Amino acid sequence: MSGVARVVAIGERARVEGLALAGVQVLVAEDASAVAAAWESLGGDVAVAVLSPAAAAALAALDGPWRGTDIVPGRPIPVVMPP
């Protein structure tokens, strides 16, 4: 790993695609299962995950030891876009 942290955006194409112009890696996820898969695929070098409101809602609904929108050590910091 190079020591450089990445920023990733997860959500519907219309909400996240423009962030690629700023160098953000965009993971298009149009439904809850795609959001969960995208979140789980994030590597340890991802520091911040920008989430569309729908993506944040999908993650918050997941069961498990952590909720997708909680700040958890070792996970990216989630930032939710305004509606």
N, CA, C and O atoms as a printed pandas DataFrame, in Angstrom:
     atom_number atom_name residue_name chain_id  residue_number  x_coord  y_coord  z_coord
0              1         N          MET        A               1    0.848   -1.178    0.000
1              2        CA          MET        A               1    0.000    0.000    0.000
2              3         C          MET        A               1    0.887    1.231    0.000
3              4         O          MET        A               1    1.941    1.239    0.635
4              5         N          SER        A               2    0.467    2.268   -0.706
5              6        CA          SER        A               2    1.273    3.455   -0.886
6              7         C          SER        A               2    1.162    4.440    0.260
7              8         O          SER        A               2    1.940    5.393    0.309
8              9         N          GLY        A               3    0.240    4.258    1.177
9             10        CA          GLY        A               3    0.058    5.195    2.267
10            11         C          GLY        A               3   -0.914    6.313    1.929
11            12         O          GLY        A               3   -1.177    7.171    2.772
12            13         N          VAL        A               4   -1.448    6.324    0.727
13            14        CA          VAL        A               4   -2.412    7.336    0.316
14            15         C          VAL        A               4   -3.816    6.765    0.482
15            16         O          VAL        A               4   -4.147    5.715   -0.069
16            17         N          ALA        A               5   -4.625    7.472    1.245
17            18        CA          ALA        A               5   -5.995    7.023    1.458
18            19         C          ALA        A               5   -6.870    7.457    0.290
19            20         O          ALA        A               5   -6.640    8.494   -0.333
20            21         N          ARG        A               6   -7.870    6.645    0.012
21            22        CA          ARG        A               6   -8.787    6.931   -1.098
22            23         C          ARG        A               6  -10.145    7.376   -0.573
23            24         O          ARG        A               6  -10.520    7.105    0.568
24            25         N          VAL        A               7  -10.871    8.072   -1.454
25            26        CA          VAL        A               7  -12.258    8.442   -1.211
26            27         C          VAL        A               7  -13.089    7.703   -2.252
27            28         O          VAL        A               7  -12.759    7.705   -3.438
28            29         N          VAL        A               8  -14.166    7.071   -1.801
29            30        CA          VAL        A               8  -15.046    6.298   -2.673
30            31         C          VAL        A               8  -16.471    6.826   -2.501
31            32         O          VAL        A               8  -16.865    7.212   -1.401
32            33         N          ALA        A               9  -17.230    6.842   -3.576
33            34        CA          ALA        A               9  -18.648    7.206   -3.513
34            35         C          ALA        A               9  -19.482    5.996   -3.905
35            36         O          ALA        A               9  -19.161    5.289   -4.860
36            37         N          ILE        A              10  -20.552    5.769   -3.160
37            38        CA          ILE        A              10  -21.455    4.647   -3.420
38            39         C          ILE        A              10  -22.875    5.193   -3.533
39            40         O          ILE        A              10  -23.336    5.944   -2.673
40            41         N          GLY        A              11  -23.556    4.806   -4.603
41            42        CA          GLY        A              11  -24.944    5.217   -4.745
42            43         C          GLY        A              11  -25.419    5.142   -6.172
43            44         O          GLY        A              11  -24.756    4.564   -7.034
44            45         N          GLU        A              12  -26.564    5.727   -6.414
45            46        CA          GLU        A              12  -27.159    5.711   -7.732
46            47         C          GLU        A              12  -26.304    6.525   -8.703
47            48         O          GLU        A              12  -25.731    7.550   -8.332
48            49         N          ARG        A              13  -26.226    6.061   -9.933
49            50        CA          ARG        A              13  -25.373    6.700  -10.943
50            51         C          ARG        A              13  -25.592    8.211  -11.012
51            52         O          ARG        A              13  -24.627    8.975  -11.028
52            53         N          ALA        A              14  -26.840    8.642  -11.052
53            54        CA          ALA        A              14  -27.137   10.069  -11.189
54            55         C          ALA        A              14  -26.618   10.889  -10.016
55            56         O          ALA        A              14  -26.343   12.080  -10.164
56            57         N          ARG        A              15  -26.481   10.256   -8.845
57            58        CA          ARG        A              15  -26.016   10.981   -7.651
58            59         C          ARG        A              15  -24.503   10.992   -7.507
59            60         O          ARG        A              15  -23.949   11.937   -6.944
60            61         N          VAL        A              16  -23.814    9.955   -8.008
61            62        CA          VAL        A              16  -22.382    9.835   -7.703
62            63         C          VAL        A              16  -21.436   10.035   -8.883
63            64         O          VAL        A              16  -20.248   10.284   -8.674
64            65         N          GLU        A              17  -21.925    9.936  -10.102
65            66        CA          GLU        A              17  -21.000    9.911  -11.238
66            67         C          GLU        A              17  -20.178   11.185  -11.378
67            68         O          GLU        A              17  -19.034   11.118  -11.826
68            69         N          GLY        A              18  -20.710   12.322  -11.018
69            70        CA          GLY        A              18  -19.963   13.568  -11.139
70            71         C          GLY        A              18  -18.760   13.639  -10.217
71            72         O          GLY        A              18  -17.823   14.389  -10.491
72            73         N          LEU        A              19  -18.761   12.876   -9.130
73            74        CA          LEU        A              19  -17.637   12.886   -8.195
74            75         C          LEU        A              19  -16.366   12.315   -8.813
75            76         O          LEU        A              19  -15.265   12.592   -8.336
76            77         N          ALA        A              20  -16.510   11.527   -9.861
77            78        CA          ALA        A              20  -15.336   10.979  -10.541
78            79         C          ALA        A              20  -14.464   12.099  -11.106
79            80         O          ALA        A              20  -13.250   11.937  -11.231
80            81         N          LEU        A              21  -15.074   13.230  -11.445
81            82        CA          LEU        A              21  -14.314   14.369  -11.964
82            83         C          LEU        A              21  -13.351   14.937  -10.922
83            84         O          LEU        A              21  -12.374   15.600  -11.269
84            85         N          ALA        A              22  -13.630   14.675   -9.652
85            86        CA          ALA        A              22  -12.770   15.144   -8.565
86            87         C          ALA        A              22  -11.802   14.066   -8.099
87            88         O          ALA        A              22  -11.107   14.244   -7.098
88            89         N          GLY        A              23  -11.752   12.950   -8.818
89            90        CA          GLY        A              23  -10.825   11.882   -8.463
90            91         C          GLY        A              23  -11.370   10.853   -7.501
91            92         O          GLY        A              23  -10.628    9.999   -7.016
92            93         N          VAL        A              24  -12.658   10.926   -7.219
93            94        CA          VAL        A              24  -13.297    9.968   -6.322
94            95         C          VAL        A              24  -13.599    8.695   -7.103
95            96         O          VAL        A              24  -14.104    8.759   -8.224
96            97         N          GLN        A              25  -13.294    7.541   -6.520
97            98        CA          GLN        A              25  -13.679    6.278   -7.150
98            99         C          GLN        A              25  -15.172    6.093   -6.952
99           100         O          GLN        A              25  -15.661    6.144   -5.823
100          101         N          VAL        A              26  -15.894    5.882   -8.030
101          102        CA          VAL        A              26  -17.347    5.772   -7.984
102          103         C          VAL        A              26  -17.758    4.312   -8.118
103          104         O          VAL        A              26  -17.337    3.612   -9.039
104          105         N          LEU        A              27  -18.587    3.868   -7.180
105          106        CA          LEU        A              27  -19.167    2.527   -7.225
106          107         C          LEU        A              27  -20.673    2.699   -7.373
107          108         O          LEU        A              27  -21.370    3.012   -6.408
108          109         N          VAL        A              28  -21.161    2.495   -8.575
109          110        CA          VAL        A              28  -22.588    2.652   -8.837
110          111         C          VAL        A              28  -23.332    1.474   -8.214
111          112         O          VAL        A              28  -23.006    0.312   -8.454
112          113         N          ALA        A              29  -24.340    1.808   -7.408
113          114        CA          ALA        A              29  -25.154    0.791   -6.739
114          115         C          ALA        A              29  -26.595    1.288   -6.755
115          116         O          ALA        A              29  -26.946    2.231   -6.046
116          117         N          GLU        A              30  -27.414    0.649   -7.563
117          118        CA          GLU        A              30  -28.791    1.103   -7.767
118          119         C          GLU        A              30  -29.800    0.471   -6.816
119          120         O          GLU        A              30  -30.946    0.916   -6.748
120          121         N          ASP        A              31  -29.386   -0.573   -6.072
121          122        CA          ASP        A              31  -30.317   -1.197   -5.128
122          123         C          ASP        A              31  -29.568   -1.605   -3.867
123          124         O          ASP        A              31  -28.340   -1.539   -3.809
124          125         N          ALA        A              32  -30.321   -2.026   -2.862
125          126        CA          ALA        A              32  -29.745   -2.315   -1.544
126          127         C          ALA        A              32  -28.686   -3.415   -1.587
127          128         O          ALA        A              32  -27.671   -3.314   -0.898
128          129         N          SER        A              33  -28.899   -4.445   -2.371
129          130        CA          SER        A              33  -27.912   -5.528   -2.412
130          131         C          SER        A              33  -26.618   -5.056   -3.080
131          132         O          SER        A              33  -25.530   -5.468   -2.679
132          133         N          ALA        A              34  -26.728   -4.205   -4.082
133          134        CA          ALA        A              34  -25.528   -3.667   -4.733
134          135         C          ALA        A              34  -24.778   -2.721   -3.796
135          136         O          ALA        A              34  -23.548   -2.672   -3.810
136          137         N          VAL        A              35  -25.518   -1.976   -2.988
137          138        CA          VAL        A              35  -24.890   -1.094   -2.006
138          139         C          VAL        A              35  -24.108   -1.920   -0.985
139          140         O          VAL        A              35  -22.958   -1.608   -0.675
140          141         N          ALA        A              36  -24.735   -2.967   -0.470
141          142        CA          ALA        A              36  -24.061   -3.828    0.511
142          143         C          ALA        A              36  -22.813   -4.460   -0.084
143          144         O          ALA        A              36  -21.777   -4.524    0.579
144          145         N          ALA        A              37  -22.894   -4.923   -1.313
145          146        CA          ALA        A              37  -21.730   -5.532   -1.966
146          147         C          ALA        A              37  -20.623   -4.501   -2.178
147          148         O          ALA        A              37  -19.447   -4.800   -1.970
148          149         N          ALA        A              38  -20.992   -3.302   -2.585
149          150        CA          ALA        A              38  -19.985   -2.254   -2.794
150          151         C          ALA        A              38  -19.301   -1.906   -1.475
151          152         O          ALA        A              38  -18.078   -1.767   -1.426
152          153         N          TRP        A              39  -20.076   -1.767   -0.419
153          154        CA          TRP        A              39  -19.520   -1.434    0.904
154          155         C          TRP        A              39  -18.558   -2.519    1.372
155          156         O          TRP        A              39  -17.467   -2.220    1.858
156          157         N          GLU        A              40  -18.955   -3.762    1.227
157          158        CA          GLU        A              40  -18.105   -4.871    1.665
158          159         C          GLU        A              40  -16.842   -5.006    0.819
159          160         O          GLU        A              40  -15.853   -5.580    1.275
160          161         N          SER        A              41  -16.863   -4.488   -0.395
161          162        CA          SER        A              41  -15.695   -4.604   -1.278
162          163         C          SER        A              41  -14.620   -3.564   -0.998
163          164         O          SER        A              41  -13.525   -3.645   -1.553
164          165         N          LEU        A              42  -14.917   -2.588   -0.144
165          166        CA          LEU        A              42  -13.955   -1.514    0.101
166          167         C          LEU        A              42  -12.702   -2.050    0.772
167          168         O          LEU        A              42  -12.770   -2.843    1.711
168          169         N          GLY        A              43  -11.570   -1.608    0.279
169          170        CA          GLY        A              43  -10.296   -2.028    0.838
170          171         C          GLY        A              43   -9.915   -1.192    2.054
171          172         O          GLY        A              43  -10.568   -0.198    2.370
172          173         N          GLY        A              44   -8.873   -1.601    2.714
173          174        CA          GLY        A              44   -8.392   -0.907    3.903
174          175         C          GLY        A              44   -7.804    0.458    3.619
175          176         O          GLY        A              44   -7.557    1.226    4.550
176          177         N          ASP        A              45   -7.577    0.778    2.365
177          178        CA          ASP        A              45   -7.013    2.082    2.012
178          179         C          ASP        A              45   -8.088    3.133    1.746
179          180         O          ASP        A              45   -7.769    4.259    1.363
180          181         N          VAL        A              46   -9.354    2.777    1.943
181          182        CA          VAL        A              46  -10.441    3.739    1.760
182          183         C          VAL        A              46  -10.684    4.438    3.094
183          184         O          VAL        A              46  -11.033    3.795    4.085
184          185         N          ALA        A              47  -10.497    5.764    3.114
185          186        CA          ALA        A              47  -10.668    6.530    4.345
186          187         C          ALA        A              47  -12.068    7.105    4.478
187          188         O          ALA        A              47  -12.609    7.185    5.581
188          189         N          VAL        A              48  -12.659    7.507    3.349
189          190        CA          VAL        A              48  -13.964    8.156    3.374
190          191         C          VAL        A              48  -14.859    7.515    2.317
191          192         O          VAL        A              48  -14.430    7.283    1.186
192          193         N          ALA        A              49  -16.097    7.231    2.691
193          194        CA          ALA        A              49  -17.091    6.725    1.749
194          195         C          ALA        A              49  -18.228    7.728    1.687
195          196         O          ALA        A              49  -18.946    7.931    2.667
196          197         N          VAL        A              50  -18.387    8.353    0.531
197          198        CA          VAL        A              50  -19.490    9.275    0.304
198          199         C          VAL        A              50  -20.678    8.438   -0.140
199          200         O          VAL        A              50  -20.584    7.681   -1.106
200          201         N          LEU        A              51  -21.793    8.574    0.564
201          202        CA          LEU        A              51  -22.974    7.750    0.307
202          203         C          LEU        A              51  -24.145    8.611   -0.132
203          204         O          LEU        A              51  -24.392    9.674    0.439
204          205         N          SER        A              52  -24.862    8.154   -1.140
205          206        CA          SER        A              52  -26.130    8.809   -1.471
206          207         C          SER        A              52  -27.085    8.533   -0.312
207          208         O          SER        A              52  -26.864    7.588    0.445
208          209         N          PRO        A              53  -28.140    9.333   -0.154
209          210        CA          PRO        A              53  -29.100    9.057    0.924
210          211         C          PRO        A              53  -29.695    7.645    0.844
211          212         O          PRO        A              53  -29.903    6.999    1.872
212          213         N          ALA        A              54  -29.965    7.171   -0.368
213          214        CA          ALA        A              54  -30.518    5.815   -0.517
214          215         C          ALA        A              54  -29.494    4.764   -0.117
215          216         O          ALA        A              54  -29.849    3.759    0.499
216          217         N          ALA        A              55  -28.230    4.980   -0.458
217          218        CA          ALA        A              55  -27.182    4.032   -0.072
218          219         C          ALA        A              55  -27.013    4.014    1.445
219          220         O          ALA        A              55  -26.854    2.948    2.039
220          221         N          ALA        A              56  -27.048    5.172    2.065
221          222        CA          ALA        A              56  -26.937    5.237    3.525
222          223         C          ALA        A              56  -28.100    4.508    4.190
223          224         O          ALA        A              56  -27.905    3.802    5.180
224          225         N          ALA        A              57  -29.301    4.673    3.655
225          226        CA          ALA        A              57  -30.461    3.984    4.213
226          227         C          ALA        A              57  -30.325    2.479    4.058
227          228         O          ALA        A              57  -30.686    1.723    4.961
228          229         N          ALA        A              58  -29.808    2.042    2.922
229          230        CA          ALA        A              58  -29.630    0.603    2.696
230          231         C          ALA        A              58  -28.618    0.031    3.684
231          232         O          ALA        A              58  -28.819   -1.064    4.210
232          233         N          LEU        A              59  -27.538    0.757    3.940
233          234        CA          LEU        A              59  -26.530    0.269    4.885
234          235         C          LEU        A              59  -27.046    0.286    6.317
235          236         O          LEU        A              59  -26.763   -0.628    7.092
236          237         N          ALA        A              60  -27.796    1.311    6.669
237          238        CA          ALA        A              60  -28.325    1.399    8.031
238          239         C          ALA        A              60  -29.293    0.263    8.331
239          240         O          ALA        A              60  -29.476   -0.105    9.492
240          241         N          ALA        A              61  -29.912   -0.293    7.302
241          242        CA          ALA        A              61  -30.876   -1.376    7.490
242          243         C          ALA        A              61  -30.213   -2.738    7.652
243          244         O          ALA        A              61  -30.881   -3.709    8.008
244          245         N          LEU        A              62  -28.902   -2.826    7.396
245          246        CA          LEU        A              62  -28.214   -4.115    7.496
246          247         C          LEU        A              62  -28.111   -4.575    8.940
247          248         O          LEU        A              62  -27.933   -3.763    9.848
248          249         N          ASP        A              63  -28.222   -5.869    9.145
249          250        CA          ASP        A              63  -27.983   -6.449   10.453
250          251         C          ASP        A              63  -26.508   -6.766   10.567
251          252         O          ASP        A              63  -25.833   -6.976    9.559
252          253         N          GLY        A              64  -26.008   -6.800   11.776
253          254        CA          GLY        A              64  -24.616   -7.172   11.980
254          255         C          GLY        A              64  -24.016   -6.416   13.149
255          256         O          GLY        A              64  -24.693   -5.615   13.792
256          257         N          PRO        A              65  -22.756   -6.667   13.421
257          258        CA          PRO        A              65  -22.110   -6.040   14.568
258          259         C          PRO        A              65  -21.883   -4.543   14.371
259          260         O          PRO        A              65  -21.586   -3.834   15.333
260          261         N          TRP        A              66  -22.016   -4.060   13.158
261          262        CA          TRP        A              66  -21.884   -2.627   12.878
262          263         C          TRP        A              66  -23.002   -2.225   11.942
263          264         O          TRP        A              66  -23.490   -3.035   11.154
264          265         N          ARG        A              67  -23.397   -1.000   12.031
265          266        CA          ARG        A              67  -24.361   -0.463   11.078
266          267         C          ARG        A              67  -23.571    0.331   10.068
267          268         O          ARG        A              67  -22.603    1.001   10.426
268          269         N          GLY        A              68  -23.959    0.268    8.832
269          270        CA          GLY        A              68  -23.198    0.864    7.753
270          271         C          GLY        A              68  -22.876    2.328    7.912
271          272         O          GLY        A              68  -21.830    2.778    7.444
272          273         N          THR        A              69  -23.751    3.096    8.565
273          274        CA          THR        A              69  -23.500    4.519    8.675
274          275         C          THR        A              69  -22.848    4.908    9.996
275          276         O          THR        A              69  -22.632    6.095   10.240
276          277         N          ASP        A              70  -22.533    3.956   10.843
277          278        CA          ASP        A              70  -21.811    4.247   12.080
278          279         C          ASP        A              70  -20.322    4.390   11.783
279          280         O          ASP        A              70  -19.809    3.786   10.842
280          281         N          ILE        A              71  -19.633    5.193   12.593
281          282        CA          ILE        A              71  -18.181    5.288   12.475
282          283         C          ILE        A              71  -17.585    4.165   13.310
283          284         O          ILE        A              71  -17.806    4.084   14.519
284          285         N          VAL        A              72  -16.826    3.301   12.644
285          286        CA          VAL        A              72  -16.259    2.121   13.278
286          287         C          VAL        A              72  -14.770    2.079   12.947
287          288         O          VAL        A              72  -14.400    2.229   11.782
288          289         N          PRO        A              73  -13.898    1.876   13.955
289          290        CA          PRO        A              73  -12.469    1.776   13.643
290          291         C          PRO        A              73  -12.202    0.706   12.588
291          292         O          PRO        A              73  -12.763   -0.389   12.645
292          293         N          GLY        A              74  -11.353    1.028   11.640
293          294        CA          GLY        A              74  -11.012    0.088   10.590
294          295         C          GLY        A              74  -11.938    0.141    9.389
295          296         O          GLY        A              74  -11.693   -0.543    8.395
296          297         N          ARG        A              75  -12.994    0.936    9.457
297          298        CA          ARG        A              75  -13.928    1.118    8.349
298          299         C          ARG        A              75  -13.824    2.550    7.844
299          300         O          ARG        A              75  -13.403    3.434    8.590
300          301         N          PRO        A              76  -14.196    2.794    6.602
301          302        CA          PRO        A              76  -14.190    4.180    6.107
302          303         C          PRO        A              76  -15.167    5.044    6.884
303          304         O          PRO        A              76  -16.172    4.555    7.401
304          305         N          ILE        A              77  -14.864    6.324    6.961
305          306        CA          ILE        A              77  -15.797    7.273    7.574
306          307         C          ILE        A              77  -16.920    7.532    6.561
307          308         O          ILE        A              77  -16.649    7.974    5.445
308          309         N          PRO        A              78  -18.164    7.265    6.933
309          310        CA          PRO        A              78  -19.269    7.494    5.996
310          311         C          PRO        A              78  -19.705    8.958    6.011
311          312         O          PRO        A              78  -19.878    9.552    7.075
312          313         N          VAL        A              79  -19.879    9.522    4.838
313          314        CA          VAL        A              79  -20.383   10.884    4.679
314          315         C          VAL        A              79  -21.609   10.786    3.773
315          316         O          VAL        A              79  -21.516   10.317    2.638
316          317         N          VAL        A              80  -22.756   11.231    4.281
317          318        CA          VAL        A              80  -23.996   11.113    3.517
318          319         C          VAL        A              80  -24.273   12.435    2.784
319          320         O          VAL        A              80  -24.257   13.513    3.379
320          321         N          MET        A              81  -24.527   12.316    1.479
321          322        CA          MET        A              81  -24.890   13.487    0.672
322          323         C          MET        A              81  -26.206   14.065    1.168
323          324         O          MET        A              81  -27.044   13.331    1.691
324          325         N          PRO        A              82  -26.395   15.350    1.014
325          326        CA          PRO        A              82  -27.709   15.908    1.346
326          327         C          PRO        A              82  -28.758   15.391    0.360
327          328         O          PRO        A              82  -28.435   15.070   -0.783
328          329         N          PRO        A              83  -30.007   15.313    0.803
329          330        CA          PRO        A              83  -31.069   14.828   -0.101
330          331         C          PRO        A              83  -31.304   15.752   -1.286
331          332         O          PRO        A              83  -32.161   15.475   -2.125
